[in-house]
Amino acid sequence: MAKPKTKPKGASAVDKVLNYVKSNGIKFVDFKFMDFPGQWQHFTVPISQLDKSSFEDGFGFDGSSLRGWKPINESDMILIPEAETMFLDEFIEAPTISLICDIYEPATKEKYSRCPRNIIQKAEAYLKSTGIADTAYFGPEAEFFVFDDVRFDSTPNSAFYFVDSVEGRWNTGTDEGPNLGYKPRYKEGYFPVPPTDSLNDLRNEMCTHLINVGIEVEAQHHEVASGGQCEIDLKFQPMLKSADQLLMFKYIVKNTARVNNKTVTYMPKPIKGDNGSGMHVHSSLWKNGKPLFAGGGYAGLSETALYYIGGLLKHAPALLAFTNPTTNSYKRLVPGFEAPVNLAYSQRNRSAAIRIPMYSNSPKAKRVEFRCPDAAANPYLAFSAILLAGLDGILNRIDPGEALDKDIYDMPPEELQFVPSTPGSLDEALKALAADHEFLLKGDVFTEDVINAWINYKYNHEIKPMAQQPHPYEFALYYDV
C-alpha cells in the first residue's frame, strides 16, 4: 500500500495561513482532531511554533489517552494540520486560529487506520476508483435542544437527571417571577413566531458565527419538540468538507449557547414524551459536474439512485451501528414521534426511513434523504458507511422494492408486518454490523480492526455499563415487589 502524501495540497494554502497569522496578530493555533467514538479533541501551541514545516512534520502527542486508540506501549502519534481547514476561533479569548488535523503513525508516516478522518478520505478515494462518480455531496440536518439547566449523576447508590428550559411545556404552572406563558405545546414547536419561539435571536447569533467561519447557512428554525428544540440547515458540501463543517457547527452552536448562559445537547432523546433530535442526511452522487440521481424513474430518480437506495435499505441495520451509535439513539427510534422506524422509501413521506425531497424539479436538487441517523454519530464514520452502502447497492444492482407512499404509522398490522424495522437497540445494531460489514471493507475504507474496535468499545463502555446500572424508573416499577 502506497504511503499517503503528508504535504499540503498546495503551498498557497500554507502561505495563506502564515500570512493570515502575521496580518491579524494571531497568538495561538489550536489543533482539532476527532477521536474514535466521535468527540472533537484539541491542544494549543503558541503561534511561534507554527511554520511551513509544521504542515509536513506535524506535532507529537500521546495517543494512548484517546478513547479507542493506542495502548500505552504504542502511545506516540503525530498530528498534521490541514491548511485548508483554517478558521478564526471566536470562542478563545486570545487571537487564535484553529486547524483540523489528520493523525499519523510516527514510525511509518502513514495515516492511522483508526483516525476517523482518514476513513472518510479513503471512502472518497474508493468512490473515484469505482468509476461510478467522482464526488459525493452530503448535507446533514443536525437537530439539537437548548436548555437552561442540566444536572445529572450516577453513583453506586443513586442516579438521576434533570433538564429544564424556559420554553418547557412542563413549566406552564411554575412561578418564574413572573411566568409569562407562551410555552410551545408538546409536538407543536414547528414553528410559531416569537414570543412562543424564544430562541430566534440565539439561533441568529449561532448563524452569524457559522457564516464568519465560512459555513453557508440556508435556514434556521424551531423544531417540533417543546423545551427548546432547534435546527440550523447548512448547504450541502463534498463529503469530507461536510463532515468537517458538521464538527465546526456543533462546536460553534454549543459555545454560542454557553456564552449566553444556556446549554446545547445533541443527545437524541433527552425529553420523554416529545420528539427526539435526528440528523437527516441528504446525499447525492455527481460525475464530471453532472448529477447522477436525476432520471425518469420513481420520484424523478435515476436507476443509479434507486440502486443506491437499495443498498441503504439492505444494509440499514448494520449502518445504524455508526449512524445511531448510542443506547439513547433507540429511545428516539420509536413509533409516534416522526421517527423513521420502518425501512422503506417514499417521496415526500416523512414516516419512511428514506425520503426523496420534492421541493424542486431541478436535476441538481435530486437527492436521497436517509432519516434514521442522529447527531451523536461520528460524521466521518457515518457518512463513509452511508456512501459504501449506497455504492454496494449500485455495484450489485440491489432493487429497493416498491415505494411506500402510505402513512406508515396508520397502516394496519397485517400490512405493516411486511415492512422491515430498524434495530430496537444498539445491541441489535452492533450484532447486525458484526454479521454484515463486507461492504464496508471495500477499498480498505474500513478494516476488520476498525469494525472490531468499534463493536468492542460500544459493548464495553456503553452497553455493559448501562445494563449493570439500576434505572430510576425501575424503582417505580419494582421497589414494592
VOPAGU-2260 file (C-alpha; in pm, 1 decimal, decimal comma):
REM VOPAGU-2260
SITE   aa  ch    i         X         Y         Z
SITE  MET   A    0       0,0       0,0       0,0
SITE  ALA   A    1     141,0     336,9    -104,7
SITE  LYS   A    2     221,5     584,8     168,2
SITE  PRO   A    3     -17,9     881,5     165,3
SITE  LYS   A    4     124,4    1223,3      96,1
SITE  THR   A    5     191,2    1429,4     405,3
SITE  LYS   A    6     241,8    1757,6     219,3
SITE  PRO   A    7     -39,7    2010,0     184,4
SITE  LYS   A    8    -231,7    2026,6    -142,5
SITE  GLY   A    9     -54,2    2344,5    -240,8
SITE  ALA   A   10     197,1    2584,4     -92,7
SITE  SER   A   11     -54,9    2865,6    -139,9
SITE  ALA   A   12    -280,3    2717,0     129,4
SITE  VAL   A   13       6,0    2712,5     379,6
SITE  ASP   A   14     116,4    3061,1     278,5
SITE  LYS   A   15    -239,1    3183,5     328,9
SITE  VAL   A   16    -236,3    3053,7     685,0
SITE  LEU   A   17     103,7    3203,8     765,0
SITE  ASN   A   18      14,4    3538,6     605,3
SITE  TYR   A   19    -314,3    3549,6     795,3
SITE  VAL   A   20    -127,8    3486,0    1119,0
SITE  LYS   A   21     107,1    3779,0    1057,5
SITE  SER   A   22    -161,7    4017,5     932,7
SITE  ASN   A   23    -406,2    3957,4    1218,0
SITE  GLY   A   24    -182,7    3936,9    1521,9
SITE  ILE   A   25    -266,2    3570,7    1590,2
SITE  LYS   A   26    -116,8    3448,3    1919,4
SITE  PHE   A   27    -206,6    3076,5    1924,7
SITE  VAL   A   28    -300,5    2788,3    1697,5
SITE  ASP   A   29    -549,5    2529,7    1820,9
SITE  PHE   A   30    -524,9    2182,5    1667,5
SITE  LYS   A   31    -859,4    1999,9    1649,9
SITE  PHE   A   32    -894,8    1631,3    1567,3
SITE  MET   A   33   -1150,6    1353,9    1605,3
SITE  ASP   A   34   -1123,3    1066,1    1849,0
SITE  PHE   A   35   -1262,8     722,6    1766,5
SITE  PRO   A   36   -1611,4     745,4    1924,6
SITE  GLY   A   37   -1677,4    1089,0    1776,2
SITE  GLN   A   38   -1570,4    1373,9    2005,8
SITE  TRP   A   39   -1352,7    1660,9    1887,4
SITE  GLN   A   40   -1026,0    1685,8    2082,3
SITE  HIS   A   41    -768,4    1967,0    2080,8
SITE  PHE   A   42    -447,2    2112,3    2209,4
SITE  THR   A   43    -294,6    2457,0    2164,1
SITE  VAL   A   44      56,1    2586,4    2088,5
SITE  PRO   A   45     194,0    2941,2    2069,1
SITE  ILE   A   46     195,8    3075,1    1717,1
SITE  SER   A   47     577,1    3082,7    1724,1
SITE  GLN   A   48     566,5    2701,0    1695,6
SITE  LEU   A   49     387,8    2712,2    1357,7
SITE  ASP   A   50     585,7    2737,1    1035,4
SITE  LYS   A   51     588,3    2573,9     693,2
SITE  SER   A   52     746,1    2257,0     823,9
SITE  SER   A   53     454,5    2210,9    1066,0
SITE  PHE   A   54     234,0    2109,4     772,3
SITE  GLU   A   55     476,2    1827,1     684,0
SITE  ASP   A   56     632,5    1721,5    1013,9
SITE  GLY   A   57     334,4    1780,0    1241,6
SITE  PHE   A   58     325,3    1768,4    1620,7
SITE  GLY   A   59     357,5    1473,9    1857,5
SITE  PHE   A   60     103,5    1373,7    2122,3
SITE  ASP   A   61       1,1    1081,0    2344,5
SITE  GLY   A   62    -242,8     856,2    2154,4
SITE  SER   A   63    -297,0     621,3    2448,7
SITE  SER   A   64    -506,5     882,6    2627,3
SITE  LEU   A   65    -763,1     895,8    2345,1
SITE  ARG   A   66   -1069,9     671,4    2361,8
SITE  GLY   A   67   -1045,2     361,6    2143,1
SITE  TRP   A   68    -695,2     433,3    2019,8
SITE  LYS   A   69    -345,0     318,4    2121,4
SITE  PRO   A   70    -220,7     106,8    2412,6
SITE  ILE   A   71      27,9     278,9    2639,6
SITE  ASN   A   72     324,4      93,0    2488,3
SITE  GLU   A   73     242,9     239,2    2143,1
SITE  SER   A   74     131,4     582,2    2258,2
SITE  ASP   A   75     332,5     819,8    2036,2
SITE  MET   A   76     130,8     968,3    1748,8
SITE  ILE   A   77     174,9    1257,9    1507,5
SITE  LEU   A   78     -86,1    1519,4    1426,0
SITE  ILE   A   79     -54,6    1703,2    1093,3
SITE  PRO   A   80    -279,0    2006,2    1032,7
SITE  GLU   A   81    -454,8    2066,1     701,2
SITE  ALA   A   82    -404,3    2425,6     591,3
SITE  GLU   A   83    -734,2    2445,7     400,2
SITE  THR   A   84    -934,2    2398,1     721,6
SITE  MET   A   85    -818,1    2715,0     899,7
SITE  PHE   A   86   -1074,0    2929,2    1077,5
SITE  LEU   A   87   -1059,8    3206,2    1336,0
SITE  ASP   A   88   -1179,1    3063,3    1667,2
SITE  GLU   A   89   -1407,2    3331,2    1812,2
SITE  PHE   A   90   -1456,7    3140,0    2137,9
SITE  ILE   A   91   -1095,8    3162,6    2256,1
SITE  GLU   A   92   -1008,5    3496,4    2419,2
SITE  ALA   A   93    -655,8    3531,6    2279,8
SITE  PRO   A   94    -646,3    3568,1    1897,6
SITE  THR   A   95    -640,4    3204,6    1786,2
SITE  ILE   A   96    -676,8    3012,3    1462,7
SITE  SER   A   97    -799,2    2654,0    1454,0
SITE  LEU   A   98    -677,6    2385,6    1214,3
SITE  ILE   A   99    -837,2    2044,5    1162,3
SITE  CYS   A  100    -581,1    1765,1    1161,7
SITE  ASP   A  101    -508,6    1411,6    1041,4
SITE  ILE   A  102    -335,7    1153,6    1260,0
SITE  TYR   A  103     -24,3     962,1    1150,5
SITE  GLU   A  104     187,4     673,8    1276,7
SITE  PRO   A  105     531,5     813,6    1370,7
SITE  ALA   A  106     732,2     511,0    1251,5
SITE  THR   A  107     580,5     478,5     904,5
SITE  LYS   A  108     436,5     829,4     846,6
SITE  GLU   A  109     120,8     655,1     724,7
SITE  LYS   A  110    -221,0     775,6     829,8
SITE  TYR   A  111    -352,8     596,6    1136,5
SITE  SER   A  112    -612,1     334,8    1042,5
SITE  ARG   A  113    -845,2     428,4    1331,2
SITE  CYS   A  114    -832,8     801,2    1258,1
SITE  PRO   A  115   -1193,5     871,7    1150,5
SITE  ARG   A  116   -1087,7    1148,3     912,2
SITE  ASN   A  117    -857,1     902,7     737,2
SITE  ILE   A  118   -1151,8     666,4     687,6
SITE  ILE   A  119   -1365,8     926,7     512,0
SITE  GLN   A  120   -1073,1    1025,0     290,4
SITE  LYS   A  121   -1036,1     661,1     188,1
SITE  ALA   A  122   -1411,0     649,6     118,2
SITE  GLU   A  123   -1381,5     942,5    -122,4
SITE  ALA   A  124   -1086,8     775,0    -293,3
SITE  TYR   A  125   -1280,1     447,5    -324,5
SITE  LEU   A  126   -1574,7     629,9    -482,6
SITE  LYS   A  127   -1348,0     765,2    -755,2
SITE  SER   A  128   -1187,0     424,3    -808,7
SITE  THR   A  129   -1525,5     266,2    -887,8
SITE  GLY   A  130   -1577,1     498,2   -1183,8
SITE  ILE   A  131   -1938,1     546,7   -1076,3
SITE  ALA   A  132   -1889,8     906,6    -963,6
SITE  ASP   A  133   -1615,5    1146,1    -863,0
SITE  THR   A  134   -1797,8    1343,7    -591,8
SITE  ALA   A  135   -2040,8    1256,5    -313,9
SITE  TYR   A  136   -2231,4    1553,1    -176,1
SITE  PHE   A  137   -2365,2    1530,2     178,0
SITE  GLY   A  138   -2599,0    1761,1     367,2
SITE  PRO   A  139   -2677,9    1676,9     732,0
SITE  GLU   A  140   -2962,1    1836,0     932,9
SITE  ALA   A  141   -2844,1    1809,8    1291,9
SITE  GLU   A  142   -3119,8    1893,2    1539,5
SITE  PHE   A  143   -3040,7    1994,2    1896,2
SITE  PHE   A  144   -3200,2    2105,4    2223,0
SITE  VAL   A  145   -3124,5    2432,2    2402,4
SITE  PHE   A  146   -3168,5    2400,7    2779,1
SITE  ASP   A  147   -3134,0    2649,8    3063,6
SITE  ASP   A  148   -3024,5    2395,6    3322,0
SITE  VAL   A  149   -2898,7    2039,2    3317,5
SITE  ARG   A  150   -2797,6    1822,5    3612,0
SITE  PHE   A  151   -2721,3    1450,3    3625,2
SITE  ASP   A  152   -2527,4    1197,7    3827,7
SITE  SER   A  153   -2485,2     824,2    3861,3
SITE  THR   A  154   -2330,6     672,8    4174,6
SITE  PRO   A  155   -2338,3     322,3    4329,7
SITE  ASN   A  156   -2644,8     418,4    4533,7
SITE  SER   A  157   -2817,3     684,0    4322,0
SITE  ALA   A  158   -2892,5     800,7    3969,0
SITE  PHE   A  159   -3084,1    1098,9    3833,5
SITE  TYR   A  160   -3105,8    1356,3    3558,0
SITE  PHE   A  161   -3282,9    1691,3    3538,0
SITE  VAL   A  162   -3314,6    1922,5    3237,5
SITE  ASP   A  163   -3503,0    2249,0    3227,1
SITE  SER   A  164   -3596,3    2507,2    2967,0
SITE  VAL   A  165   -3783,7    2834,1    2991,2
SITE  GLU   A  166   -3970,1    2700,4    2685,8
SITE  GLY   A  167   -4053,9    2371,8    2857,2
SITE  ARG   A  168   -4421,7    2286,7    2842,4
SITE  TRP   A  169   -4380,5    2137,0    3189,8
SITE  ASN   A  170   -4316,2    2491,4    3318,6
SITE  THR   A  171   -4658,9    2638,1    3238,7
SITE  GLY   A  172   -4750,9    2625,0    3606,4
SITE  THR   A  173   -4422,5    2726,2    3770,2
SITE  ASP   A  174   -4354,0    3059,1    3937,4
SITE  GLU   A  175   -4085,3    3220,8    3723,0
SITE  GLY   A  176   -4131,3    3563,0    3881,1
SITE  PRO   A  177   -4338,6    3615,8    3668,9
SITE  ASN   A  178   -4429,9    3331,3    3432,2
SITE  LEU   A  179   -4523,3    3498,4    3102,9
SITE  GLY   A  180   -4665,8    3191,4    2932,6
SITE  TYR   A  181   -4600,8    3127,3    2563,6
SITE  LYS   A  182   -4467,7    2772,6    2609,9
SITE  PRO   A  183   -4481,0    2555,6    2295,4
SITE  ARG   A  184   -4721,5    2265,2    2335,3
SITE  TYR   A  185   -4574,1    1916,9    2315,8
SITE  LYS   A  186   -4504,8    1831,6    1949,8
SITE  GLU   A  187   -4612,1    2184,3    1843,3
SITE  GLY   A  188   -4280,1    2369,0    1831,7
SITE  TYR   A  189   -4277,3    2371,2    1448,5
SITE  PHE   A  190   -4288,9    2668,2    1424,5
SITE  PRO   A  191   -4478,3    2950,7    1595,4
SITE  VAL   A  192   -4336,5    3304,3    1592,0
SITE  PRO   A  193   -4183,9    3475,9    1895,7
SITE  PRO   A  194   -4254,1    3512,3    2182,6
SITE  THR   A  195   -4352,2    3141,7    2179,5
SITE  ASP   A  196   -4024,9    3079,9    1995,0
SITE  SER   A  197   -3792,4    3248,5    2243,8
SITE  LEU   A  198   -3470,2    3129,3    2079,6
SITE  ASN   A  199   -3475,0    3315,1    1747,3
SITE  ASP   A  200   -3209,5    3569,2    1846,3
SITE  LEU   A  201   -2985,2    3295,7    1985,2
SITE  ARG   A  202   -3009,3    3095,5    1661,6
SITE  ASN   A  203   -2930,7    3409,9    1461,3
SITE  GLU   A  204   -2621,0    3459,5    1675,7
SITE  MET   A  205   -2522,0    3099,4    1608,3
SITE  CYS   A  206   -2572,3    3155,7    1234,7
SITE  THR   A  207   -2357,0    3469,9    1244,1
SITE  HIS   A  208   -2067,4    3276,5    1397,2
SITE  LEU   A  209   -2112,3    2998,9    1138,7
SITE  ILE   A  210   -2109,0    3246,8     849,9
SITE  ASN   A  211   -1799,0    3414,9     994,7
SITE  VAL   A  212   -1600,7    3090,5     957,8
SITE  GLY   A  213   -1720,3    3034,5     601,1
SITE  ILE   A  214   -2007,0    2790,5     660,9
SITE  GLU   A  215   -2303,6    2862,3     433,6
SITE  VAL   A  216   -2630,2    2863,9     629,2
SITE  GLU   A  217   -2956,8    2802,2     443,5
SITE  ALA   A  218   -3212,6    2847,9     723,5
SITE  GLN   A  219   -3271,8    2832,6    1098,2
SITE  HIS   A  220   -3591,6    2748,8    1283,3
SITE  HIS   A  221   -3750,1    2597,9    1591,7
SITE  GLU   A  222   -3817,0    2225,5    1565,2
SITE  VAL   A  223   -4120,2    2016,7    1658,1
SITE  ALA   A  224   -4043,5    1941,3    2022,3
SITE  SER   A  225   -4108,9    2180,0    2306,6
SITE  GLY   A  226   -3832,0    2259,8    2551,7
SITE  GLY   A  227   -3602,2    2434,8    2304,7
SITE  GLN   A  228   -3553,8    2200,3    2009,2
SITE  CYS   A  229   -3385,6    2378,3    1715,6
SITE  GLU   A  230   -3240,1    2322,7    1372,0
SITE  ILE   A  231   -2994,3    2516,1    1156,6
SITE  ASP   A  232   -2964,2    2396,1     796,2
SITE  LEU   A  233   -2627,0    2405,1     620,4
SITE  LYS   A  234   -2563,0    2395,4     246,0
SITE  PHE   A  235   -2452,4    2056,0     114,0
SITE  GLN   A  236   -2079,6    2005,6      53,0
SITE  PRO   A  237   -1843,6    1732,4     -71,3
SITE  MET   A  238   -1842,3    1454,0     186,5
SITE  LEU   A  239   -1518,6    1531,9     374,5
SITE  LYS   A  240   -1588,8    1905,0     384,7
SITE  SER   A  241   -1943,9    1836,2     502,2
SITE  ALA   A  242   -1815,4    1623,8     792,6
SITE  ASP   A  243   -1555,8    1887,5     886,5
SITE  GLN   A  244   -1823,8    2156,7     880,3
SITE  LEU   A  245   -2061,8    1948,6    1091,5
SITE  LEU   A  246   -1798,3    1933,6    1366,6
SITE  MET   A  247   -1736,7    2307,0    1337,7
SITE  PHE   A  248   -2114,3    2356,1    1352,7
SITE  LYS   A  249   -2155,3    2155,1    1674,1
SITE  TYR   A  250   -1859,3    2335,9    1831,7
SITE  ILE   A  251   -1993,6    2680,8    1740,1
SITE  VAL   A  252   -2352,9    2607,3    1842,4
SITE  LYS   A  253   -2250,7    2468,6    2182,8
SITE  ASN   A  254   -2015,3    2756,7    2256,3
SITE  THR   A  255   -2261,1    3023,8    2142,8
SITE  ALA   A  256   -2516,4    2877,5    2383,0
SITE  ARG   A  257   -2257,2    2866,4    2661,1
SITE  VAL   A  258   -2166,6    3235,6    2634,5
SITE  ASN   A  259   -2540,6    3310,2    2655,3
SITE  ASN   A  260   -2568,7    3107,1    2977,7
SITE  LYS   A  261   -2752,6    2824,5    2803,9
SITE  THR   A  262   -2652,6    2468,6    2715,1
SITE  VAL   A  263   -2695,5    2265,0    2396,3
SITE  THR   A  264   -2719,7    1888,6    2360,8
SITE  TYR   A  265   -2721,5    1670,3    2050,8
SITE  MET   A  266   -2836,7    1374,8    2263,7
SITE  PRO   A  267   -3107,9    1208,3    2051,8
SITE  LYS   A  268   -3381,1    1171,4    2317,9
SITE  PRO   A  269   -3337,7    1395,6    2623,3
SITE  ILE   A  270   -3711,7    1451,4    2689,2
SITE  LYS   A  271   -3970,9    1181,4    2748,3
SITE  GLY   A  272   -4293,8    1208,4    2550,7
SITE  ASP   A  273   -4176,3    1458,9    2289,0
SITE  ASN   A  274   -3987,1    1437,6    1961,7
SITE  GLY   A  275   -3620,7    1343,2    1972,6
SITE  SER   A  276   -3339,7    1500,4    1772,7
SITE  GLY   A  277   -3237,2    1336,1    1447,8
SITE  MET   A  278   -2981,9    1414,9    1180,8
SITE  HIS   A  279   -3140,8    1355,8     842,5
SITE  VAL   A  280   -2856,7    1302,6     594,1
SITE  HIS   A  281   -2903,5    1408,1     230,7
SITE  SER   A  282   -2664,2    1259,8     -24,5
SITE  SER   A  283   -2614,9    1255,2    -399,4
SITE  LEU   A  284   -2350,1    1141,6    -646,6
SITE  TRP   A  285   -2203,2    1354,0    -925,5
SITE  LYS   A  286   -1960,4    1287,7   -1209,5
SITE  ASN   A  287   -1783,1    1543,2   -1424,8
SITE  GLY   A  288   -2000,1    1816,3   -1277,3
SITE  LYS   A  289   -2328,0    1640,4   -1356,6
SITE  PRO   A  290   -2580,3    1495,0   -1106,9
SITE  LEU   A  291   -2636,5    1119,1   -1130,0
SITE  PHE   A  292   -2952,5    1082,9    -921,5
SITE  ALA   A  293   -3197,3    1259,1   -1157,1
SITE  GLY   A  294   -3387,8    1044,1   -1407,2
SITE  GLY   A  295   -3721,0     918,6   -1529,3
SITE  GLY   A  296   -3796,8     670,0   -1253,8
SITE  TYR   A  297   -3996,9     694,6    -933,7
SITE  ALA   A  298   -3995,6    1049,8    -789,4
SITE  GLY   A  299   -3773,4    1162,2   -1076,0
SITE  LEU   A  300   -3490,5     931,7    -973,6
SITE  SER   A  301   -3236,6     759,1   -1194,4
SITE  GLU   A  302   -3170,1     386,0   -1188,5
SITE  THR   A  303   -2843,1     467,2   -1011,7
SITE  ALA   A  304   -3029,6     647,3    -733,1
SITE  LEU   A  305   -3277,5     361,3    -688,8
SITE  TYR   A  306   -2996,6     107,4    -657,8
SITE  TYR   A  307   -2826,5     342,8    -409,1
SITE  ILE   A  308   -3147,6     333,3    -202,9
SITE  GLY   A  309   -3149,4     -45,7    -235,9
SITE  GLY   A  310   -2805,5     -58,0     -76,5
SITE  LEU   A  311   -2908,4     169,4     209,0
SITE  LEU   A  312   -3216,3     -37,9     287,4
SITE  LYS   A  313   -3031,8    -370,8     266,8
SITE  HIS   A  314   -2751,7    -261,5     498,6
SITE  ALA   A  315   -2953,3     -26,8     723,1
SITE  PRO   A  316   -2942,6    -249,0    1036,4
SITE  ALA   A  317   -2561,6    -253,7    1019,8
SITE  LEU   A  318   -2541,9     112,9     919,7
SITE  LEU   A  319   -2723,5     215,8    1234,4
SITE  ALA   A  320   -2430,4      95,6    1444,7
SITE  PHE   A  321   -2249,3     403,3    1306,6
SITE  THR   A  322   -2534,6     643,8    1229,6
SITE  ASN   A  323   -2719,9     583,4    1559,1
SITE  PRO   A  324   -2432,9     485,6    1786,4
SITE  THR   A  325   -2570,6     533,8    2139,0
SITE  THR   A  326   -2810,6     346,4    2363,2
SITE  ASN   A  327   -3014,2     667,4    2379,0
SITE  SER   A  328   -3045,3     669,3    1997,3
SITE  TYR   A  329   -3300,6     388,8    2015,7
SITE  LYS   A  330   -3523,5     579,9    2256,6
SITE  ARG   A  331   -3577,9     816,3    1961,1
SITE  LEU   A  332   -3639,1     536,3    1710,4
SITE  VAL   A  333   -3988,5     451,4    1833,7
SITE  PRO   A  334   -4325,8     499,8    1660,3
SITE  GLY   A  335   -4528,7     813,7    1716,5
SITE  PHE   A  336   -4265,6    1089,7    1711,3
SITE  GLU   A  337   -4193,8    1114,5    1334,4
SITE  ALA   A  338   -3904,8     874,1    1385,6
SITE  PRO   A  339   -3825,2     657,5    1081,5
SITE  VAL   A  340   -3850,7     314,1    1240,9
SITE  ASN   A  341   -3967,1     137,8     923,2
SITE  LEU   A  342   -3718,0      60,6     647,5
SITE  ALA   A  343   -3895,1     185,5     335,9
SITE  TYR   A  344   -3854,7     468,6      85,7
SITE  SER   A  345   -4100,9     726,5     -38,6
SITE  GLN   A  346   -4132,7    1067,2    -197,1
SITE  ARG   A  347   -4240,5    1337,8      48,3
SITE  ASN   A  348   -4345,9    1084,9     315,6
SITE  ARG   A  349   -4153,3    1169,3     632,2
SITE  SER   A  350   -4255,3     848,1     806,4
SITE  ALA   A  351   -4026,3     647,8     575,9
SITE  ALA   A  352   -3660,7     581,3     660,5
SITE  ILE   A  353   -3564,2     715,5     317,8
SITE  ARG   A  354   -3734,2    1016,2     164,3
SITE  ILE   A  355   -3691,1    1177,2    -176,5
SITE  PRO   A  356   -3743,8    1552,7    -125,5
SITE  MET   A  357   -3970,9    1705,8    -390,4
SITE  TYR   A  358   -3915,1    2077,1    -330,1
SITE  SER   A  359   -3750,9    2130,2    -670,1
SITE  ASN   A  360   -3761,8    1971,0   -1015,4
SITE  SER   A  361   -3401,5    2068,3   -1085,4
SITE  PRO   A  362   -3175,4    1766,2   -1154,2
SITE  LYS   A  363   -2914,5    1930,8    -931,4
SITE  ALA   A  364   -3154,3    1914,9    -636,0
SITE  LYS   A  365   -3230,7    1544,6    -674,2
SITE  ARG   A  366   -3100,8    1363,5    -368,3
SITE  VAL   A  367   -3172,4    1084,7    -120,2
SITE  GLU   A  368   -3255,0    1167,5     241,0
SITE  PHE   A  369   -3167,2     898,7     495,5
SITE  ARG   A  370   -3374,9     990,9     801,1
SITE  CYS   A  371   -3251,7     738,9    1059,0
SITE  PRO   A  372   -2922,3     898,2    1173,9
SITE  ASP   A  373   -2876,9    1125,1    1473,5
SITE  ALA   A  374   -2610,5    1381,5    1558,5
SITE  ALA   A  375   -2445,6    1159,1    1820,9
SITE  ALA   A  376   -2279,9     991,2    1522,1
SITE  ASN   A  377   -1915,5    1037,0    1431,2
SITE  PRO   A  378   -1976,8    1202,1    1090,1
SITE  TYR   A  379   -1657,3    1070,2     933,0
SITE  LEU   A  380   -1763,7     711,9    1004,8
SITE  ALA   A  381   -2137,3     761,6     947,7
SITE  PHE   A  382   -2101,9     937,4     610,4
SITE  SER   A  383   -1846,2     680,7     492,0
SITE  ALA   A  384   -2074,0     391,4     588,2
SITE  ILE   A  385   -2375,3     551,3     414,0
SITE  LEU   A  386   -2173,5     604,0      95,8
SITE  LEU   A  387   -2037,7     248,3      95,1
SITE  ALA   A  388   -2385,7     100,7     146,4
SITE  GLY   A  389   -2518,4     305,4    -143,4
SITE  LEU   A  390   -2227,2     210,1    -367,4
SITE  ASP   A  391   -2280,6    -155,7    -283,3
SITE  GLY   A  392   -2639,7    -113,7    -398,6
SITE  ILE   A  393   -2524,9      37,1    -728,3
SITE  LEU   A  394   -2249,7    -216,3    -794,1
SITE  ASN   A  395   -2478,4    -511,3    -717,3
SITE  ARG   A  396   -2794,3    -356,6    -866,7
SITE  ILE   A  397   -2991,4    -404,2    -546,0
SITE  ASP   A  398   -3362,3    -349,2    -610,9
SITE  PRO   A  399   -3516,4    -131,5    -335,7
SITE  GLY   A  400   -3860,0    -282,2    -399,0
SITE  GLU   A  401   -4179,7     -81,7    -425,3
SITE  ALA   A  402   -4201,4     263,1    -271,6
SITE  LEU   A  403   -4432,0     306,1      24,1
SITE  ASP   A  404   -4635,6     624,7      -4,3
SITE  LYS   A  405   -4889,1     545,2     268,2
SITE  ASP   A  406   -4873,1     686,5     619,3
SITE  ILE   A  407   -4680,4     401,7     774,0
SITE  TYR   A  408   -4798,1     485,2    1126,3
SITE  ASP   A  409   -5161,6     436,7    1019,1
SITE  MET   A  410   -5107,8     107,8     835,5
SITE  PRO   A  411   -5293,4    -195,0     977,0
SITE  PRO   A  412   -5073,0    -461,7    1141,1
SITE  GLU   A  413   -5138,1    -712,1     861,4
SITE  GLU   A  414   -4972,8    -473,3     612,5
SITE  LEU   A  415   -4706,7    -336,8     845,4
SITE  GLN   A  416   -4568,8    -683,6     919,2
SITE  PHE   A  417   -4413,2    -688,9     571,5
SITE  VAL   A  418   -4223,6    -362,0     626,6
SITE  PRO   A  419   -3880,6    -423,9     786,4
SITE  SER   A  420   -3796,1    -226,8    1100,5
SITE  THR   A  421   -3483,4     -63,2    1230,7
SITE  PRO   A  422   -3296,1    -238,2    1514,4
SITE  GLY   A  423   -3459,3    -187,6    1851,1
SITE  SER   A  424   -3135,7    -125,7    2040,5
SITE  LEU   A  425   -2767,9     -51,6    1998,8
SITE  ASP   A  426   -2700,2    -415,9    2086,3
SITE  GLU   A  427   -2909,5    -528,6    1786,7
SITE  ALA   A  428   -2736,4    -280,6    1555,1
SITE  LEU   A  429   -2389,9    -399,3    1663,5
SITE  LYS   A  430   -2491,2    -760,7    1602,2
SITE  ALA   A  431   -2610,3    -660,4    1255,3
SITE  LEU   A  432   -2275,6    -488,3    1193,6
SITE  ALA   A  433   -2082,8    -795,7    1304,6
SITE  ALA   A  434   -2284,2   -1008,4    1059,9
SITE  ASP   A  435   -2289,2    -759,1     770,3
SITE  HIS   A  436   -1980,7    -547,4     712,3
SITE  GLU   A  437   -1816,1    -683,0     397,6
SITE  PHE   A  438   -1947,0    -381,4     206,7
SITE  LEU   A  439   -1753,5    -154,9     445,4
SITE  LEU   A  440   -1421,1    -325,9     371,2
SITE  LYS   A  441   -1425,0    -232,1       1,0
SITE  GLY   A  442   -1130,2     -15,5     -94,2
SITE  ASP   A  443    -981,5     -76,5     251,9
SITE  VAL   A  444   -1204,3     210,1     374,0
SITE  PHE   A  445   -1294,5      35,1     697,1
SITE  THR   A  446   -1077,9    -250,5     822,9
SITE  GLU   A  447   -1159,5    -552,6    1034,4
SITE  ASP   A  448    -962,7    -386,6    1313,9
SITE  VAL   A  449   -1180,3     -74,2    1296,9
SITE  ILE   A  450   -1505,0    -276,3    1289,2
SITE  ASN   A  451   -1397,5    -495,2    1581,2
SITE  ALA   A  452   -1265,5    -200,0    1781,3
SITE  TRP   A  453   -1595,0     -14,1    1730,9
SITE  ILE   A  454   -1806,7    -311,0    1840,8
SITE  ASN   A  455   -1587,1    -386,3    2142,0
SITE  TYR   A  456   -1575,0     -23,3    2251,6
SITE  LYS   A  457   -1953,0      14,3    2234,7
SITE  TYR   A  458   -2013,8    -308,4    2426,6
SITE  ASN   A  459   -1756,0    -245,1    2696,7
SITE  HIS   A  460   -1806,1     127,8    2752,5
SITE  GLU   A  461   -2176,0     178,1    2684,5
SITE  ILE   A  462   -2394,0    -134,3    2662,9
SITE  LYS   A  463   -2248,5    -329,7    2956,2
SITE  PRO   A  464   -2235,7     -34,0    3198,4
SITE  MET   A  465   -2594,7      58,5    3107,1
SITE  ALA   A  466   -2707,9    -299,7    3165,6
SITE  GLN   A  467   -2546,7    -303,2    3510,8
SITE  GLN   A  468   -2682,4      33,7    3632,1
SITE  PRO   A  469   -3022,3      30,9    3803,2
SITE  HIS   A  470   -3255,8     277,7    3633,2
SITE  PRO   A  471   -3460,3     523,7    3841,7
SITE  TYR   A  472   -3779,0     407,1    3673,1
SITE  GLU   A  473   -3707,4      51,3    3784,9
SITE  PHE   A  474   -3764,8     169,7    4143,0
SITE  ALA   A  475   -4108,8     296,0    4041,3
SITE  LEU   A  476   -4183,7     -35,4    3877,8
SITE  TYR   A  477   -4029,4    -287,3    4112,9
SITE  TYR   A  478   -3942,2    -148,4    4456,0
SITE  ASP   A  479   -4253,0    -298,0    4617,6
SITE  VAL   A  480   -4226,8    -644,0    4460,3
